[in-house]
Amino acid sequence: MSQQSAVSATADNPGQPVSNLETPRALRVPSVTWPMVRDELGETEAVRLRAENAALRARVEALEEALAGRSDGRAPDQDDGAARGAPDGGAPRRTLDGAAPLRLPDGAAQEGAAPGEGAHGAPEWLPTAMPAVIHWRADGTVTRWNEGSERIFGWSASEAVGRKLADLVAADPVSPAAVQAFAFAHAESRFASAASEARTKDGHALSCRWTYAVLRDERGDVREIAAIVDEMSDRRRREQTVHGRYQMLLQLVDNARSSIFVKDIAGRYVFANRAYAQSLQKHVIELIGTGDVESDIIPPEVAALLAAKEREVIAGGQVMQFEEVLPAVDAPLHFFTVKFPIHDERGEPIGLGGIVTEITSLRRAEAERTALQEKIIAAQQAALRELSTPLIPLADRVVAMPLVGAIDGARAELIMETLLAGISSQRAHTAILDITGVRAVDTLVANALTRTARAAQLLGTRVVLTGVRPEVAQTLVTLGVDLAGITTLSTLQSGIAYALRHAGQ
């Protein structure tokens, strides 16, 4: 697998920064019969969403019970609506079958200490062995020298730190011009490389490759240069190191839950991980050297759309991320896809890499959660409507509606609707509208009250308006509100006494 497909890039081939990622967008394709695809990455998030959905469902049920209890005249349930029967954490995640063990290069020792072993008895070619890492300031003073560096050059950390790098290895691997040219943002984690001759503590000559980055401070000034050093003199050791790192990367991508692949410029697979091959119900080796149409899994019309998207990625030269929706027989399948161009050392595109993660279960859980939230909102709105327009039976055929807060157009319509429905159901002959708690009475409020009163009178009900404070009376007069046929009283108590007195008559 090419090193260009890694997150880090060399200075000669900088690739694209993360900030160039496009906003995800959906790619829809014709409905097809799609093979069973693994959806493991979204399982954890889906389990979490399912647990939240269970809690939301319980809240909906609690609100509905409270509303039903209020309608029946019962006290609201004090249950806080905790989720009942919420699912547990779910079954343990499925894991991929074990990757093949790391194969040792021919001639490599597997047990016991032997020449070529690194610190702690680990063979120096082993990818998990500590690599040689050296940090030094712009003036060449070494600030970090680890055990891997001691293994290659023979100097201990106590001997190396504080001395000039050139005095230790007889080389200045990164020139001031190269340091100045390395102007990448810290977050991009870019690398560059340089080769040089060097010498060990005992004078032995070496050929080394320095994979380095320039670390800068907040002002952008060079803080230090950091490098990973590989010895290139011993061909066998170099091959062992490359082989070990390849095995490590292969196991890494084979155990990834996302589908990972690399195609050449013609759209033929040159690499695919196990998850991708399994999603297509193929062996990995069956994909190598074939295209999407030749693989006989993806229908031609779907392959054409995917190929067009990949050509767009290669032509644009930027990393793109988007959501693909592939309709299947049972239900659409959702995939989050990242595709990126792969360049050679000259920066020319030579292929395309892709990382595809199925998120179908995540999207379904999100849809369920949205539906439950809408039910909660509807139940809460119903509860608020009852609280904002309470209709209270005071005596036989006498009802009262105390109003509190501001009244807008929507609430005015709700007041009229609730009052008329209550008058009809209670066969009320007297209805009290109390506006003691109304913040302000303007033209809208005044018109709403008079229209409600007129509508109630059409049903044969006497309307009593209470809570008319002096400033409210002045406002009603100033607005020229016609209150003919409406009895007005200053307090709710006087209104209740008036209504009961007329109820006896």
C-alpha positions, 0 to 999 in steps of 0.5 A: 500500500502506498505511503501516499494513502497515509494521513501524513504526507511528504513535503514533496507531496503535501496532499490536502489539508483537513480544512479542505474537506467538503460538506457531506452531501447525499449521493442517491443511486437507482434501487438495486439489490445490495449484498448484506453489508456490515454496519459495525461502526454505527452500532455503538452510536445506534445503541446510545440513540436507542437508549435515548429513544426509550427515554423519550418514549417514556416521556411521551407516555408520561405526558400523555398519561398526565394529560389524560389524568387532567382531562379526567379530573385526576391529579397528574402522575408524579412519575418523572417519566423515567424510561421503562424497559429501556434496553441495556447496553446491547449485545457486545460488539461483533468483532472481525475474525482474528487477523493472521499473525505477524510473519517474521522475515526469513532469518529473523529470530523469534525467541531469545536475545540476538544481534540486532535486537533493540531495547527491551529485547525487541528485534529492531526491525519489529514495527512495534519496536521503539523507533529512533527519535531525535529532536534538536533546536534550530542551532543544532542542540539536541533536546531529545534522544531516545533509546532507538537513537542510542541503538543506532548511533551508540550515544546514550541520552545523557551523553547526547542531550545538550550537545550539537547533533553534528558532533554526535552523528557527523551530519546536518540532515536538515538544512536551514533552507529545508527548515524554512521551506517546511511551512505547514500548519501544526495540525496537518501533521505533515512530514518531509524526508532527507537522506544523509551519511552519518557516523556512530559513536565508535566511528562506524559509517551509516546511511540514514533516512530522516523523516522529519517535521518542523515544530513551531511556537505560537508566533510561528518561530521554529521551536525544534526539528523532530525526526524519526531516523532509519538506518539504510546501510544494511539492505537486509535490515531495511527490507525487514523493517519495511516488511514488518511495517507493512504487516503492521499496517495490513493488520491495522486496516484489516481489523478496521470496521470501515471498508478501505480500498485503493484504486489505480487511475483506471479504477481497478482495485490495487488494495482492499481490506477484509471488511470491504471484501466481506461487504461484497461477499468476495475474497480480497484477491478476487478484487485485485486487478478488477473494476466495479463492473468486472467484480460482478457485484455492483450493477453497471448503473451504480458503478457508473455513478460511483466512477463519476464521483471518483473522477471528480475527486481525482480531478479536483485533487482534494479530499471529499466526504459525502453520504451515499444512499444505496436503495436495497430491496428491504430499505435504503442503505446509508454510507458515509464515504471519504475519498481522496486522490493518491499522488506520486512523488511529483504530485501527479495523481496515480489513484484514489483511496476510499474509506466507506462506513455504513451508518444505516442503523445510525440513521434509523435510530436518528429518525426514530429519535426525531419522531419521538421528539415530535411526539414530545413536542406535541404532548407538551404543546397540548399541556401548555394549551390546557394551562394557558386556557384553563376552564374551571367549573364553579357551580352548576352551569357556571364556568370561569376562565382566568387568563394570565400572561400575554395574549397574542393572536394564536392564544386569542383564538384558543381562548375562544375555542376553549371557552365555547367548547366548555360552554357547550359541554357544561351548558353554562348560562354564565361565563367569567373571563378574568383578566387580572393576570393579563400583562397588558390590554391593547387593541388585539386583546380588547378585540379578542375579549369582545369577540369571545363575549359576542360568540358566547352570547350567541350561545345564550350565555351571559359573559362577566369580565372581571379583573378590570383595573383602573388602568385597564378601564382607561385603556378600554375607554381610550380604544373605544371598545364596545362592551355593551351586553358584557358585565364588568367587575373589578375582582374575580370574587365579585364576579363569582358572587354575581354569577352564583346570585344569578344562578339561583334566579 
